[in-house]
Amino acid sequence: MKPIDAGMLALVPSLVMGALMGACENAPTADDVAAQKTEVSMQQAAAAVGMPAIKNFNELRLARTIYEMRDDAKLQTWSYLLDMQGKKHLLCKSLGYGLPYATQYSNPQRVQHPYSGVYYTLPQAEPNGLFMPDNAEASWIVCVSPTGEAKPVYVEERMIVSPFPFEEEAEPMVVRSTEKPTSK
């Protein structure tokens, strides 16, 4: 019988650890098991209940109509702020419905796929070089200034933007303008 080489003996623990770690990497996690069970349950629910029998697609038609109406470059609206008692206060005569501050012009993330085959996303800057937040409690409203020009106004209040003016309870806000009206 040959004596065991000390170098080979030192290699045994690392081989055992490697085999154990490899087994752990292939074992499903609790999240994997839960996701698999949820998928099976959802398939059973779809088979038992089925999909709704949508025939008229009215909501889809309304969504399309709203998109098309919002696309009018001269869409006249009125923007109101709501106070703590729910009372409306006219902010300005406005154009369009405004944009939530977190709206982005470009895709906020870009996909990376290195040679390893692992896909992940990275944040992507807007065309102005800034990284926008995922969410913001503000809107950009294009108000018609006292001179008749369209000007963007940043608003961080709960608000209503309407295609027609409200008459009841709508008190104009006092907005001071440094612009002087021009005569046309």
N, CA, C and O of each residue as an XYZ file, in Angstrom:
736
protein
N       0.832     -1.161      0.000
C       0.000      0.000      0.000
C       0.882      1.232      0.000
O       1.871      1.307      0.730
N       0.505      2.215     -0.844
C       1.280      3.439     -0.970
C       0.871      4.416      0.117
O      -0.306      4.474      0.472
N       1.795      5.174      0.647
C       1.407      6.222      1.608
C       0.678      7.366      0.876
O       0.959      7.639     -0.291
N      -0.262      8.030      1.577
C      -1.033      9.134      0.993
C      -0.153     10.379      0.957
O       0.447     10.778      1.955
N      -0.103     10.960     -0.204
C       0.682     12.187     -0.412
C       0.013     13.330      0.361
O      -1.206     13.493      0.293
N       0.797     14.113      1.088
C       0.274     15.229      1.891
C      -0.384     16.276      1.002
O      -1.373     16.886      1.409
N       0.131     16.496     -0.183
C      -0.452     17.470     -1.112
C      -1.837     17.043     -1.567
O      -2.752     17.857     -1.689
N      -1.971     15.726     -1.819
C      -3.274     15.204     -2.237
C      -4.282     15.283     -1.089
O      -5.464     15.558     -1.296
N      -3.783     15.035      0.135
C      -4.647     15.089      1.304
C      -5.176     16.506      1.511
O      -6.329     16.686      1.905
N      -4.351     17.504      1.250
C      -4.764     18.906      1.408
C      -5.799     19.286      0.352
O      -6.593     20.200      0.574
N      -5.806     18.609     -0.777
C      -6.718     18.914     -1.865
C      -8.137     18.375     -1.618
O      -9.097     18.904     -2.178
N      -8.280     17.342     -0.799
C      -9.575     16.702     -0.552
C     -10.604     17.676      0.019
O     -11.715     17.715     -0.511
N     -10.319     18.475      1.070
C     -11.347     19.386      1.592
C     -11.833     20.392      0.544
O     -13.025     20.693      0.491
N     -10.944     20.904     -0.273
C     -11.375     21.880     -1.277
C     -12.239     21.208     -2.346
O     -13.165     21.838     -2.858
N     -11.966     19.957     -2.695
C     -12.807     19.229     -3.656
C     -14.197     18.982     -3.081
O     -15.199     19.131     -3.781
N     -14.255     18.603     -1.806
C     -15.546     18.361     -1.155
C     -16.349     19.659     -1.084
O     -17.544     19.664     -1.380
N     -15.694     20.770     -0.691
C     -16.384     22.068     -0.604
C     -16.886     22.507     -1.975
O     -17.990     23.037     -2.098
N     -16.073     22.285     -3.001
C     -16.479     22.647     -4.362
C     -17.703     21.874     -4.795
O     -18.616     22.439     -5.396
N     -17.732     20.594     -4.498
C     -18.882     19.760     -4.865
C     -20.135     20.214     -4.122
O     -21.220     20.269     -4.701
N     -19.983     20.541     -2.830
C     -21.127     20.999     -2.041
C     -21.648     22.336     -2.554
O     -22.858     22.531     -2.660
N     -20.738     23.259     -2.872
C     -21.153     24.581     -3.361
C     -21.845     24.450     -4.713
O     -22.825     25.146     -4.977
N     -21.347     23.573     -5.562
C     -21.977     23.354     -6.858
C     -23.383     22.828     -6.696
O     -24.282     23.216     -7.443
N     -23.585     21.954     -5.734
C     -24.915     21.404     -5.470
C     -25.844     22.493     -4.960
O     -27.025     22.515     -5.306
N     -25.313     23.411     -4.128
C     -26.132     24.494     -3.582
C     -26.558     25.463     -4.672
O     -27.679     25.972     -4.640
N     -25.682     25.727     -5.640
C     -26.015     26.660     -6.706
C     -27.158     26.137     -7.563
O     -27.948     26.926     -8.082
N     -27.259     24.831     -7.719
C     -28.298     24.260     -8.559
C     -29.597     24.009     -7.799
O     -30.630     23.756     -8.419
N     -29.565     24.073     -6.489
C     -30.769     23.830     -5.689
C     -31.711     25.028     -5.840
O     -31.261     26.174     -5.813
N     -33.023     24.770     -6.001
C     -33.965     25.890     -6.130
C     -34.093     26.650     -4.810
O     -34.079     26.059     -3.730
N     -34.218     27.962     -4.924
C     -34.413     28.795     -3.739
C     -35.883     28.761     -3.346
O     -36.721     28.264     -4.098
N     -36.192     29.285     -2.182
C     -37.582     29.375     -1.731
C     -38.393     30.237     -2.701
O     -39.559     29.947     -2.968
N     -37.769     31.300     -3.228
C     -38.452     32.153     -4.203
C     -38.758     31.385     -5.485
O     -39.836     31.542     -6.059
N     -37.824     30.561     -5.934
C     -38.048     29.747     -7.134
C     -39.229     28.798     -6.931
O     -40.085     28.660     -7.806
N     -39.264     28.150     -5.772
C     -40.346     27.204     -5.475
C     -41.682     27.944     -5.418
O     -42.672     27.471     -5.975
N     -41.719     29.108     -4.744
C     -42.962     29.882     -4.644
C     -43.418     30.352     -6.027
O     -44.608     30.292     -6.335
N     -42.490     30.816     -6.860
C     -42.839     31.277     -8.207
C     -43.401     30.135     -9.039
O     -44.361     30.322     -9.786
N     -42.811     28.962     -8.915
C     -43.284     27.801     -9.674
C     -44.693     27.398     -9.228
O     -45.548     27.096    -10.060
N     -44.928     27.395     -7.917
C     -46.255     27.036     -7.399
C     -47.299     28.082     -7.810
O     -48.435     27.733     -8.132
N     -46.916     29.356     -7.797
C     -47.834     30.414     -8.215
C     -48.183     30.259     -9.684
O     -49.343     30.423    -10.062
N     -47.202     29.946    -10.520
C     -47.450     29.749    -11.950
C     -48.416     28.594    -12.173
O     -49.333     28.712    -12.986
N     -48.231     27.483    -11.472
C     -49.136     26.337    -11.601
C     -50.545     26.744    -11.176
O     -51.520     26.394    -11.841
N     -50.655     27.473    -10.082
C     -51.951     27.922     -9.587
C     -52.635     28.847    -10.598
O     -53.835     28.716    -10.836
N     -51.886     29.778    -11.193
C     -52.458     30.700    -12.174
C     -52.915     29.961    -13.432
O     -53.930     30.326    -14.025
N     -52.180     28.932    -13.842
C     -52.599     28.130    -14.995
C     -53.907     27.398    -14.687
O     -54.791     27.309    -15.539
N     -54.025     26.870    -13.452
C     -55.255     26.200    -13.049
C     -56.418     27.184    -13.033
O     -57.518     26.850    -13.473
N     -56.186     28.394    -12.529
C     -57.240     29.414    -12.486
C     -57.678     29.802    -13.889
O     -58.874     29.934    -14.146
N     -56.727     29.988    -14.802
C     -57.071     30.346    -16.183
C     -57.865     29.225    -16.849
O     -58.796     29.492    -17.608
N     -57.500     27.969    -16.568
C     -58.214     26.833    -17.157
C     -59.630     26.722    -16.580
O     -60.571     26.404    -17.306
N     -59.780     26.983    -15.278
C     -61.071     26.840    -14.621
C     -62.008     28.016    -14.928
O     -63.203     27.815    -15.147
N     -61.473     29.232    -14.945
C     -62.308     30.423    -15.088
C     -62.285     30.955    -16.517
O     -63.319     31.374    -17.037
N     -61.127     30.944    -17.150
C     -60.997     31.465    -18.504
C     -60.806     32.970    -18.519
O     -60.753     33.618    -17.473
N     -60.706     33.502    -19.697
C     -60.539     34.939    -19.887
C     -61.902     35.591    -20.037
O     -62.850     34.933    -20.467
N     -62.027     36.888    -19.689
C     -63.304     37.581    -19.888
C     -63.676     37.595    -21.371
O     -62.805     37.674    -22.237
N     -64.951     37.520    -21.646
C     -65.433     37.522    -23.029
C     -65.635     38.961    -23.502
O     -66.767     39.422    -23.642
N     -64.555     39.649    -23.740
C     -64.616     41.034    -24.213
C     -64.991     41.004    -25.695
O     -64.302     40.380    -26.502
N     -66.090     41.684    -26.048
C     -66.554     41.674    -27.437
C     -66.536     43.057    -28.059
O     -66.281     43.196    -29.255
N     -66.804     44.076    -27.263
C     -66.923     45.427    -27.819
C     -65.635     46.243    -27.720
O     -65.462     47.207    -28.466
N     -64.741     45.877    -26.825
C     -63.476     46.591    -26.625
C     -63.709     48.091    -26.424
O     -62.950     48.917    -26.931
N     -64.761     48.433    -25.683
C     -65.130     49.824    -25.459
C     -64.043     50.603    -24.722
O     -63.732     51.732    -25.100
N     -63.462     50.013    -23.674
C     -62.419     50.728    -22.932
C     -61.199     50.987    -23.805
O     -60.591     52.054    -23.718
N     -60.839     50.034    -24.635
C     -59.727     50.228    -25.562
C     -60.056     51.347    -26.552
O     -59.202     52.178    -26.860
N     -61.289     51.364    -27.045
C     -61.737     52.416    -27.970
C     -61.704     53.780    -27.276
O     -61.275     54.767    -27.874
N     -62.157     53.842    -26.012
C     -62.113     55.105    -25.266
C     -60.678     55.563    -25.037
O     -60.377     56.750    -25.161
N     -59.791     54.625    -24.703
C     -58.383     54.975    -24.507
C     -57.798     55.568    -25.786
O     -57.069     56.559    -25.737
N     -58.114     54.965    -26.927
C     -57.624     55.487    -28.205
C     -58.160     56.895    -28.440
O     -57.413     57.786    -28.843
N     -59.468     57.101    -28.186
C     -60.078     58.416    -28.368
C     -59.400     59.456    -27.487
O     -59.109     60.563    -27.939
N     -59.150     59.100    -26.231
C     -58.495     60.034    -25.309
C     -57.085     60.366    -25.811
O     -56.690     61.531    -25.805
N     -56.336     59.368    -26.240
C     -54.998     59.624    -26.793
C     -55.076     60.591    -27.972
O     -54.290     61.534    -28.062
N     -56.026     60.355    -28.873
C     -56.146     61.209    -30.049
C     -56.561     62.627    -29.675
O     -56.063     63.589    -30.260
N     -57.468     62.771    -28.704
C     -57.888     64.110    -28.273
C     -56.740     64.842    -27.581
O     -56.580     66.050    -27.760
N     -55.942     64.122    -26.793
C     -54.807     64.745    -26.102
C     -53.728     65.203    -27.071
O     -52.908     66.053    -26.726
N     -53.717     64.651    -28.275
C     -52.684     64.964    -29.254
C     -52.909     66.298    -29.960
O     -52.084     66.692    -30.784
N     -53.991     66.999    -29.665
C     -54.292     68.296    -30.269
C     -53.342     69.351    -29.708
O     -53.365     69.627    -28.508
N     -52.516     69.937    -30.556
C     -51.512     70.919    -30.113
C     -52.144     72.192    -29.563
O     -51.489     72.933    -28.829
N     -53.404     72.460    -29.901
C     -54.066     73.684    -29.433
C     -55.142     73.390    -28.390
O     -56.025     74.218    -28.165
N     -55.079     72.233    -27.758
C     -56.086     71.847    -26.777
C     -56.088     72.827    -25.604
O     -55.127     72.879    -24.837
N     -57.146     73.589    -25.464
C     -57.291     74.583    -24.396
C     -57.811     73.907    -23.137
O     -58.826     73.212    -23.184
N     -57.130     74.102    -22.011
C     -57.566     73.557    -20.727
C     -57.467     74.644    -19.662
O     -56.924     75.721    -19.907
N     -57.993     74.350    -18.484
C     -57.879     75.225    -17.327
C     -57.339     74.374    -16.196
O     -57.847     73.279    -15.953
N     -56.318     74.853    -15.499
C     -55.680     74.084    -14.424
C     -56.051     74.682    -13.077
O     -55.983     75.893    -12.871
N     -56.447     73.799    -12.164
C     -56.890     74.197    -10.832
C     -56.071     73.484     -9.770
O     -55.687     72.327     -9.943
N     -55.808     74.174     -8.677
C     -55.222     73.557     -7.502
C     -56.346     73.291     -6.513
O     -57.318     74.043     -6.445
N     -56.205     72.220     -5.750
C     -57.198     71.899     -4.730
C     -56.623     72.218     -3.365
O     -55.496     71.825     -3.063
N     -57.390     72.936     -2.522
C     -56.906     73.209     -1.171
C     -57.266     72.051     -0.246
O     -57.841     71.057     -0.689
N     -56.933     72.175      1.027
C     -57.141     71.089      1.996
C     -58.620     70.761      2.193
O     -58.950     69.663      2.641
N     -59.507     71.688      1.867
C     -60.935     71.434      1.993
C     -61.542     70.961      0.666
O     -62.760     70.804      0.569
N     -60.723     70.736     -0.337
C     -61.204     70.269     -1.626
C     -61.729     71.378     -2.520
O     -62.327     71.106     -3.561
N     -61.512     72.630     -2.122
C     -61.975     73.762     -2.916
C     -60.996     74.002     -4.061
O     -59.780     73.944     -3.872
N     -61.537     74.274     -5.255
C     -60.706     74.502     -6.432
C     -60.277     75.959     -6.508
O     -61.053     76.863     -6.197
N     -59.036     76.179     -6.925
C     -58.495     77.519     -7.146
C     -57.848     77.526     -8.524
O     -56.933     76.748     -8.796
N     -58.330     78.408     -9.385
C     -57.809     78.475    -10.748
C     -56.329     78.846    -10.715
O     -55.953     79.885    -10.173
N     -55.499     77.995    -11.294
C     -54.069     78.288    -11.418
C     -53.838     79.094    -12.682
O     -53.226     80.161    -12.644
N     -54.339     78.572    -13.820
C     -54.137     79.283    -15.081
C     -54.964     78.663    -16.186
O     -55.435     77.531    -16.071
N     -55.132     79.416    -17.256
C     -55.619     78.880    -18.519
C     -54.412     78.133    -19.073
O     -53.302     78.665    -19.059
N     -54.608     76.913    -19.560
C     -53.449     76.102    -19.921
C     -53.641     75.418    -21.272
O     -54.726     75.442    -21.853
N     -52.568     74.813    -21.752
C     -52.586     74.048    -22.999
C     -52.345     72.588    -22.663
O     -51.377     72.268    -21.973
N     -53.192     71.708    -23.129
C     -53.015     70.284    -22.875
C     -53.258     69.933    -21.419
O     -53.732     70.754    -20.635
N     -52.923     68.696    -21.073
C     -53.195     68.196    -19.733
C     -51.984     68.163    -18.825
O     -52.087     67.668    -17.703
N     -50.867     68.655    -19.248
C     -49.687     68.645    -18.396
C     -49.011     67.287    -18.390
O     -49.570     66.292    -18.851
N     -47.813     67.265    -17.866
C     -47.040     66.038    -17.786
C     -46.578     65.802    -16.362
O     -46.065     66.725    -15.729
N     -46.743     64.601    -15.838
C     -46.139     64.307    -14.536
C     -44.630     64.551    -14.625
O     -44.012     64.244    -15.645
N     -44.047     65.091    -13.582
C     -42.630     65.462    -13.589
C     -41.732     64.274    -13.919
O     -40.681     64.454    -14.533
N     -42.123     63.071    -13.525
C     -41.270     61.903    -13.746
C     -41.379     61.339    -15.172
O     -40.712     60.355    -15.492
N     -42.214     61.950    -16.033
C     -42.320     61.487    -17.413
C     -40.965     61.639    -18.093
O     -40.301     62.666    -17.952
N     -40.568     60.618    -18.824
C     -39.270     60.657    -19.483
C     -39.422     60.567    -20.987
O     -40.303     59.869    -21.488
N     -38.569     61.266    -21.703
C     -38.586     61.304    -23.161
C     -37.964     60.045    -23.752
O     -38.372     59.573    -24.813
N     -36.968     59.511    -23.046
C     -36.291     58.307    -23.522
C     -36.480     57.186    -22.506
O     -36.932     57.426    -21.386
N     -36.133     55.967    -22.897
C     -36.245     54.816    -22.010
C     -35.347     55.048    -20.790
O     -34.168     55.362    -20.956
N     -35.874     54.900    -19.571
C     -35.074     55.186    -18.382
C     -33.969     54.166    -18.121
O     -33.069     54.427    -17.322
N     -34.022     53.018    -18.776
C     -32.998     52.005    -18.551
C     -32.535     51.434    -19.879
O     -33.276     51.416    -20.862
N     -31.306     50.973    -19.886
C     -30.786     50.313    -21.076
C     -30.307     48.927    -20.674
O     -29.764     48.741    -19.585
N     -30.508     47.970    -21.543
C     -30.158     46.586    -21.262
C     -28.684     46.358    -21.573
O     -28.176     46.777    -22.613
N     -28.029     45.703    -20.671
C     -26.640     45.299    -20.863
C     -26.618     43.793    -20.985
O     -27.299     43.108    -20.221
N     -25.876     43.269    -21.901
C     -25.740     41.818    -22.008
C     -24.278     41.504    -22.296
O     -23.855     41.395    -23.448
N     -23.527     41.363    -21.221
C     -22.105     41.052    -21.387
C     -21.924     39.654    -21.973
O     -22.886     38.905    -22.137
N     -20.709     39.328    -22.277
C     -20.402     38.056    -22.910
C     -20.822     36.852    -22.077
O     -20.954     35.749    -22.608
N     -21.034     37.050    -20.780
C     -21.410     35.923    -19.925
C     -22.831     35.439    -20.200
O     -23.216     34.361    -19.749
N     -23.615     36.235    -20.942
C     -24.985     35.842    -21.229
C     -25.966     36.311    -20.174
O     -27.160     36.038    -20.290
N     -25.500     37.008    -19.148
C     -26.371     37.528    -18.102
C     -26.873     38.904    -18.540
O     -26.080     39.783    -18.879
N     -28.191     39.082    -18.530
C     -28.777     40.349    -18.920
C     -29.120     41.166    -17.676
O     -29.640     40.618    -16.704
N     -28.839     42.442    -17.696
C     -29.219     43.333    -16.609
C     -29.408     44.729    -17.177
O     -28.978     45.016    -18.294
N     -30.045     45.591    -16.411
C     -30.301     46.943    -16.889
C     -29.528     47.953    -16.071
O     -29.251     47.751    -14.889
N     -29.190     49.041    -16.729
C     -28.509     50.164    -16.087
C     -29.334     51.419    -16.305
O     -30.039     51.520    -17.309
N     -29.263     52.387    -15.383
C     -29.975     53.643    -15.600
C     -29.423     54.347    -16.843
O     -28.243     54.225    -17.170
N     -30.291     55.076    -17.517
C     -29.883     55.811    -18.702
C     -30.280     57.269    -18.535
O     -31.390     57.562    -18.092
N     -29.408     58.160    -18.875
C     -29.677     59.591    -18.750
C     -30.669     60.043    -19.812
O     -30.771     59.441    -20.881
N     -31.389     61.096    -19.509
C     -32.261     61.754    -20.472
C     -31.392     62.520    -21.470
O     -30.188     62.649    -21.252
N     -31.973     63.030    -22.559
C     -31.181     63.798    -23.525
C     -30.487     65.022    -22.920
O     -29.488     65.496    -23.461
N     -31.015     65.537    -21.796
C     -30.360     66.676    -21.146
C     -29.226     66.246    -20.217
O     -28.609     67.086    -19.562
N     -28.950     64.942    -20.158
C     -27.858     64.433    -19.333
C     -28.243     64.119    -17.900
O     -27.402     63.660    -17.127
N     -29.504     64.357    -17.524
C     -29.954     64.123    -16.152
C     -30.621     62.755    -16.031
O     -31.187     62.238    -16.993
N     -30.545     62.185    -14.841
C     -31.223     60.929    -14.530
C     -32.486     61.286    -13.753
O     -32.407     61.823    -12.648
N     -33.649     60.990    -14.326
C     -34.914     61.389    -13.733
C     -35.344     60.408    -12.646
O     -34.940     59.245    -12.673
N     -36.159     60.861    -11.689
C     -36.644     59.957    -10.643
C     -37.682     58.994    -11.198
O     -38.295     59.257    -12.233
N     -37.878     57.870    -10.501
C     -38.911     56.915    -10.885
C     -40.299     57.485    -10.653
O     -41.248     57.130    -11.353
N     -40.419     58.366     -9.674
C     -41.708     58.910     -9.301
C     -41.490     60.307     -8.736
O     -40.465     60.574     -8.108
N     -42.435     61.180     -8.955
C     -42.346     62.532     -8.408
C     -43.760     63.074     -8.243
O     -44.617     62.845     -9.096
N     -44.003     63.780     -7.165
C     -45.316     64.380     -6.903
C     -45.350     65.792     -7.465
O     -45.500     66.758     -6.717
N     -45.214     65.911     -8.761
C     -45.240     67.223     -9.397
C     -45.657     67.049    -10.849
O     -45.642     65.944    -11.391
N     -46.032     68.173    -11.468
C     -46.409     68.172    -12.878
C     -45.884     69.430    -13.547
O     -45.671     70.454    -12.898
N     -45.682     69.338    -14.841
C     -45.401     70.499    -15.677
C     -46.712     70.883    -16.344
O     -47.316     70.063    -17.036
N     -47.157     72.112    -16.146
C     -48.364     72.621    -16.775
C     -47.942     73.753    -17.701
O     -47.191     74.640    -17.294
N     -48.413     73.729    -18.930
C     -48.111     74.818    -19.862
C     -49.227     75.843    -19.718
O     -50.322     75.677    -20.255
N     -48.920     76.916    -18.973
C     -49.901     77.973    -18.720
C     -49.778     79.058    -19.779
O     -48.702     79.299    -20.326
N     -50.902     79.707    -20.055
C     -50.904     80.851    -20.955
C     -50.634     82.070    -20.077
O     -51.428     82.395    -19.193
N     -49.510     82.742    -20.326
C     -49.094     83.878    -19.496
C     -49.961     85.099    -19.790
O     -50.721     85.100    -20.759
N     -49.851     86.145    -18.955
C     -50.624     87.370    -19.215
C     -50.329     87.978    -20.587
O     -51.159     88.710    -21.126
N     -49.167     87.685    -21.154
C     -48.841     88.214    -22.486
C     -49.371     87.321    -23.602
O     -49.218     87.643    -24.780
N     -50.006     86.179    -23.233
C     -50.555     85.272    -24.222
C     -49.585     84.191    -24.661
O     -49.917     83.382    -25.528
N     -48.384     84.161    -24.075
C     -47.391     83.148    -24.442
C     -47.583     81.887    -23.599
O     -48.012     81.957    -22.447
N     -47.262     80.741    -24.185
C     -47.312     79.473    -23.468
C     -46.018     79.323    -22.673
O     -44.927     79.378    -23.240
N     -46.141     79.133    -21.356
C     -44.981     79.024    -20.476
C     -45.134     77.806    -19.575
O     -46.215     77.587    -19.028
N     -44.070     76.999    -19.403
C     -44.180     75.855    -18.492
C     -44.138     76.299    -17.033
O     -43.330     77.147    -16.654
N     -45.019     75.716    -16.218
C     -45.072     76.005    -14.789
C     -44.930     74.675    -14.054
O     -45.635     73.713    -14.359
N     -44.024     74.626    -13.091
C     -43.778     73.431    -12.282
C     -44.700     73.499    -11.076
O     -44.666     74.478    -10.331
N     -45.539     72.459    -10.867
C     -46.524     72.473     -9.787
C     -46.373     71.214     -8.946
O     -46.344     70.105     -9.478
N     -46.276     71.389     -7.625
C     -46.177     70.258     -6.699
C     -47.408     70.140     -5.815
O     -47.291     69.816     -4.633
N     -48.548     70.389     -6.354
C     -49.801     70.312     -5.602
C     -50.726     69.322     -6.289
O     -50.563     69.020     -7.471
N     -51.701     68.819     -5.536
C     -52.764     68.020     -6.151
C     -53.543     68.980     -7.031
O     -53.848     70.099     -6.619
N     -53.862     68.550     -8.232
C     -54.510     69.485     -9.135
C     -55.497     68.798    -10.065
O     -55.537     67.572    -10.172
N     -56.287     69.620    -10.728
C     -57.230     69.185    -11.748
C     -56.908     69.995    -12.996
O     -56.724     71.209    -12.915
N     -56.839     69.335    -14.150
C     -56.707     70.034    -15.427
C     -57.925     69.625    -16.245
O     -58.165     68.438    -16.460
N     -58.697     70.618    -16.702
C     -59.974     70.361    -17.356
C     -60.021     71.030    -18.733
O     -59.421     72.088    -18.926
N     -60.734     70.416    -19.696
C     -60.877     71.043    -21.002
C     -61.960     72.132    -21.023
O     -62.243     72.701    -22.077
N     -62.553     72.417    -19.884
C     -63.541     73.486    -19.773
C     -63.401     74.114    -18.390
O     -62.978     73.441    -17.451
N     -63.749     75.392    -18.249
C     -63.608     76.045    -16.934
C     -64.713     75.611    -15.982
O     -65.856     75.410    -16.391
N     -64.361     75.471    -14.715
C     -65.354     75.207    -13.679
C     -65.869     76.550    -13.203
O     -65.112     77.518    -13.131
N     -67.137     76.618    -12.882
C     -67.685     77.889    -12.431
C     -67.918     77.914    -10.934
O     -67.710     78.947    -10.298
N     -68.342     76.810    -10.361
C     -68.628     76.787     -8.928
C     -67.336     76.640     -8.127
O     -66.463     75.849     -8.482
N     -67.227     77.397     -7.064
C     -66.132     77.311     -6.101
C     -64.740     77.522     -6.689
O     -63.757     77.179     -6.032
N     -64.616     78.059     -7.872
C     -63.298     78.234     -8.466
C     -62.827     79.660     -8.244
O     -63.253     80.587     -8.933
N     -61.950     79.818     -7.283
C     -61.420     81.139     -6.984
C     -60.050     81.276     -7.621
O     -59.188     80.421     -7.415
N     -59.829     82.346     -8.398
C     -58.517     82.499     -9.029
C     -57.432     82.687     -7.983
O     -57.640     83.351     -6.967
N     -56.281     82.100     -8.239
C     -55.123     82.307     -7.365
C     -54.487     83.625     -7.757
O     -54.554     84.033     -8.917
N     -53.882     84.277     -6.814
C     -53.165     85.506     -7.121
C     -51.779     85.097     -7.598
O     -50.965     84.593     -6.825
N     -51.526     85.320     -8.874
C     -50.233     84.989     -9.454
C     -49.608     86.283     -9.906
O     -50.156     86.994    -10.749
N     -48.463     86.582     -9.344
C     -47.772     87.804     -9.714
C     -46.849     87.511    -10.894
O     -46.063     86.564    -10.858
N     -46.949     88.308    -11.907
C     -46.106     88.125    -13.080
C     -45.193     89.335    -13.237
O     -45.612     90.476    -13.046
N     -43.956     89.068    -13.584
C     -43.018     90.178    -13.828
C     -43.117     90.633    -15.273
O     -42.512     91.634    -15.658
N     -43.885     89.896    -16.077
C     -44.050     90.276    -17.479
C     -45.111     91.352    -17.595
O     -46.096     91.346    -16.857
N     -44.916     92.248    -18.496
C     -45.909     93.288    -18.752
C     -46.682     92.887    -20.004
O     -46.086     92.534    -21.021
N     -48.004     92.940    -19.928
C     -48.782     92.585    -21.118
C     -48.422     93.494    -22.292
O     -48.200     94.694    -22.126
N     -48.372     92.912    -23.445
C     -48.065     93.701    -24.656
C     -49.339     93.904    -25.431
O     -50.191     93.018    -25.478
N     -49.477     95.058    -26.039
C     -50.674     95.306    -26.841
C     -50.421     94.780    -28.242
O     -49.327     94.905    -28.793
N     -51.450     94.198    -28.791
C     -51.301     93.582    -30.128
C     -52.054     94.353    -31.162
O     -52.044     93.984    -32.336
